[in-house]
Amino acid sequence: MKAMRVHDASGRFQLDTVPLPELLRPTDVLVEVKASGVVPNLRNVISHYGERSYLTLPDLPAIFGLDTAGVVAQVGTAVTGIAPGDRVYINPGRSCGSCHACRSGEPTNCVAYTFQGYFGFGPRSKQIYKQYPYGGFGQYATAPADGLVKLPDAVSFEQAARFGYLGTAYSGLRKAGVGAGKTVLISGASGTLGLCAVQIARAMGAVKIFCVARDPALLERVRALDPQRIRTFSYGSGDLGAWVRSETDGVGVDAVLDAIGPGASHQVTLDCLRSLARGGRLVEVGAMSDPLPLNLHEIMCSQISLMTSLWFTVGEGQDLAYMAAAGTLDLSVFDHHRYALEQANEALADAEQRKGGFVNVVIVQ
């Protein structure tokens, strides 16, 4: 098959011909790739080979491609419930299946947890890469049957290629307790991850959605999605906490989903924390890496919870597919920039330059 592989830390893709993947286990499936999302941060991750002790990358040359959707081409002899011809999204979260975390139903806490087609979280990820070395920038990929989300006809392959961001936002919002009658602030709301969170908060029944970002024009596009529930604030234009309290009868918001990216100041996150009501929760799902100075006594006295959320389960991904099919989750807002497999370099350059989360850069086949 054809695959666009990375051969060195430059992050440049090269078109190669490699053997067609084989099913290593009777519980595996072979998926013919139809669309794969392009992560804007991919080149940055690749350029740091060996520099981040908490991240493990596959040996080069490697096939990247994190968010992959396609059609099942072949199933292992022990697979039930999945058949050739099924439209699926491959949740790339892989775990060893046998450690205490895996046996406790918490695979994201596995010591070998790995994103197929991207990076892992420790040295044991190397073994996972040997088992599942195929990202979405190839014509076919293998995956375990229990790692698939079935896609209804209402969800296009291009929309499914955004499920990594949608699922991350959904899992974070669930942990934050967002639902009917709740208020939520989304920091970085106009970005790739933040816009997904806005749409999902709407689907989950949040009554007020406070959207914080820097670009007023993008914020206006976000507000127009649901003018009755969405309030917007351009960060740096005033006191964020005072604005939130003026919109919530002085109480503050029930939840914050922090989706700001790398390079952002920790002050943004601190201001979001101070916007919470007593007993509120802030869930970090972005990539803010600036050290965060906290007054834990103050947080404790207000019973504020600060937590992180990594990725999402296959079940949560299936929830998203069902919500989209029912029409409660609107995925029509994305502007798909489509590229052929051979144009992976151009696609990544586009993703790096895209302005706001409305753009969805996808490699289609």
ChimeraX attribute file (.defattr): number of C-alpha atoms within 10 A of each C-alpha:
attribute: neighborCount
match mode: 1-to-1
recipient: residues
	/A:1	11
	/A:2	16
	/A:3	25
	/A:4	27
	/A:5	24
	/A:6	20
	/A:7	15
	/A:8	15
	/A:9	15
	/A:10	12
	/A:11	17
	/A:12	16
	/A:13	23
	/A:14	17
	/A:15	16
	/A:16	14
	/A:17	12
	/A:18	12
	/A:19	8
	/A:20	14
	/A:21	16
	/A:22	12
	/A:23	20
	/A:24	14
	/A:25	15
	/A:26	13
	/A:27	16
	/A:28	22
	/A:29	28
	/A:30	23
	/A:31	29
	/A:32	23
	/A:33	27
	/A:34	25
	/A:35	31
	/A:36	33
	/A:37	31
	/A:38	27
	/A:39	23
	/A:40	18
	/A:41	13
	/A:42	18
	/A:43	16
	/A:44	13
	/A:45	17
	/A:46	20
	/A:47	13
	/A:48	13
	/A:49	16
	/A:50	11
	/A:51	10
	/A:52	11
	/A:53	10
	/A:54	10
	/A:55	17
	/A:56	22
	/A:57	24
	/A:58	23
	/A:59	15
	/A:60	11
	/A:61	14
	/A:62	22
	/A:63	26
	/A:64	28
	/A:65	27
	/A:66	28
	/A:67	29
	/A:68	36
	/A:69	33
	/A:70	30
	/A:71	21
	/A:72	24
	/A:73	18
	/A:74	19
	/A:75	23
	/A:76	18
	/A:77	12
	/A:78	10
	/A:79	17
	/A:80	11
	/A:81	7
	/A:82	18
	/A:83	16
	/A:84	13
	/A:85	13
	/A:86	16
	/A:87	24
	/A:88	25
	/A:89	32
	/A:90	32
	/A:91	27
	/A:92	27
	/A:93	21
	/A:94	23
	/A:95	23
	/A:96	18
	/A:97	16
	/A:98	11
	/A:99	15
	/A:100	13
	/A:101	16
	/A:102	17
	/A:103	12
	/A:104	11
	/A:105	11
	/A:106	14
	/A:107	22
	/A:108	20
	/A:109	16
	/A:110	23
	/A:111	19
	/A:112	23
	/A:113	23
	/A:114	30
	/A:115	26
	/A:116	31
	/A:117	25
	/A:118	26
	/A:119	21
	/A:120	25
	/A:121	21
	/A:122	17
	/A:123	16
	/A:124	17
	/A:125	26
	/A:126	19
	/A:127	14
	/A:128	20
	/A:129	22
	/A:130	11
	/A:131	16
	/A:132	22
	/A:133	21
	/A:134	24
	/A:135	29
	/A:136	35
	/A:137	34
	/A:138	30
	/A:139	22
	/A:140	23
	/A:141	29
	/A:142	28
	/A:143	26
	/A:144	22
	/A:145	22
	/A:146	17
	/A:147	20
	/A:148	23
	/A:149	24
	/A:150	20
	/A:151	24
	/A:152	16
	/A:153	11
	/A:154	14
	/A:155	19
	/A:156	17
	/A:157	24
	/A:158	26
	/A:159	23
	/A:160	26
	/A:161	29
	/A:162	28
	/A:163	26
	/A:164	25
	/A:165	21
	/A:166	28
	/A:167	27
	/A:168	23
	/A:169	33
	/A:170	27
	/A:171	20
	/A:172	27
	/A:173	28
	/A:174	15
	/A:175	17
	/A:176	24
	/A:177	17
	/A:178	25
	/A:179	17
	/A:180	14
	/A:181	11
	/A:182	17
	/A:183	24
	/A:184	29
	/A:185	29
	/A:186	29
	/A:187	29
	/A:188	28
	/A:189	30
	/A:190	31
	/A:191	22
	/A:192	25
	/A:193	27
	/A:194	29
	/A:195	27
	/A:196	28
	/A:197	32
	/A:198	30
	/A:199	22
	/A:200	25
	/A:201	27
	/A:202	22
	/A:203	18
	/A:204	20
	/A:205	17
	/A:206	19
	/A:207	17
	/A:208	21
	/A:209	29
	/A:210	22
	/A:211	25
	/A:212	26
	/A:213	21
	/A:214	16
	/A:215	15
	/A:216	15
	/A:217	11
	/A:218	19
	/A:219	24
	/A:220	15
	/A:221	12
	/A:222	23
	/A:223	20
	/A:224	13
	/A:225	15
	/A:226	14
	/A:227	12
	/A:228	11
	/A:229	16
	/A:230	21
	/A:231	20
	/A:232	20
	/A:233	22
	/A:234	16
	/A:235	18
	/A:236	10
	/A:237	8
	/A:238	10
	/A:239	12
	/A:240	19
	/A:241	18
	/A:242	15
	/A:243	16
	/A:244	23
	/A:245	17
	/A:246	12
	/A:247	14
	/A:248	14
	/A:249	8
	/A:250	14
	/A:251	14
	/A:252	24
	/A:253	29
	/A:254	22
	/A:255	29
	/A:256	29
	/A:257	30
	/A:258	29
	/A:259	28
	/A:260	28
	/A:261	19
	/A:262	12
	/A:263	10
	/A:264	14
	/A:265	15
	/A:266	15
	/A:267	13
	/A:268	19
	/A:269	22
	/A:270	14
	/A:271	15
	/A:272	22
	/A:273	25
	/A:274	18
	/A:275	26
	/A:276	26
	/A:277	21
	/A:278	18
	/A:279	15
	/A:280	21
	/A:281	25
	/A:282	28
	/A:283	25
	/A:284	23
	/A:285	24
	/A:286	21
	/A:287	13
	/A:288	19
	/A:289	13
	/A:290	13
	/A:291	9
	/A:292	12
	/A:293	9
	/A:294	10
	/A:295	8
	/A:296	10
	/A:297	9
	/A:298	10
	/A:299	16
	/A:300	12
	/A:301	10
	/A:302	14
	/A:303	14
	/A:304	21
	/A:305	17
	/A:306	14
	/A:307	13
	/A:308	14
	/A:309	19
	/A:310	15
	/A:311	21
	/A:312	22
	/A:313	20
	/A:314	20
	/A:315	15
	/A:316	18
	/A:317	27
	/A:318	18
	/A:319	15
	/A:320	24
	/A:321	23
	/A:322	18
	/A:323	16
	/A:324	22
	/A:325	17
	/A:326	12
	/A:327	12
	/A:328	16
	/A:329	19
	/A:330	17
	/A:331	20
	/A:332	12
	/A:333	16
	/A:334	18
	/A:335	14
	/A:336	16
	/A:337	16
	/A:338	18
	/A:339	20
	/A:340	14
	/A:341	22
	/A:342	19
	/A:343	16
	/A:344	23
	/A:345	16
	/A:346	14
	/A:347	23
	/A:348	25
	/A:349	14
	/A:350	18
	/A:351	21
	/A:352	17
	/A:353	10
	/A:354	17
	/A:355	14
	/A:356	18
	/A:357	20
	/A:358	20
	/A:359	17
	/A:360	23
	/A:361	27
	/A:362	29
	/A:363	28
	/A:364	24
	/A:365	17
